[in-house]
Amino acid sequence: MYAIVEIAGQQFKVQKDQKVYVHRLAAEVGSKLTFDRILLIDNDGKINVGAPAIEGAKITAEVNDHVKGDKVIVFKKKRRKGYKKRNGHRQQFTSITIKTIKA
């Protein structure tokens, strides 16, 4: 059984007991979250598609940790002009574990 869920503006394919990294959520470590914007549920080959979301479907998850992603280097240059800019970025993520999927 899996589901397509929208979390913080992004869509994720999730299963029970799966660990997912999503953009930073304002939740404490160890707290429970519920997501009700479920777009699709596949229950052993029986597919239920929402228009746009499935009514009454919920996914519960638990917050594991707040982490930072890998560093991304942003380098801009214009040749023969003496212009160079170097910048780095580390995206902040929240690690969640999917506990239940209810259709």
DABEL-V32225 format. One line per field, one symbol per residue. burial: # if it has 24 or more other ideal C-beta (glycine too) atoms within 12 Angstrom, else .. A space follows every 50 residues. Layout:
# DABEL-V32225
burial=???
This chain:
# DABEL-V32225
burial=#######....#.#...#.###..#.......#.#.#####......#.. ...#..########............................#######. #..
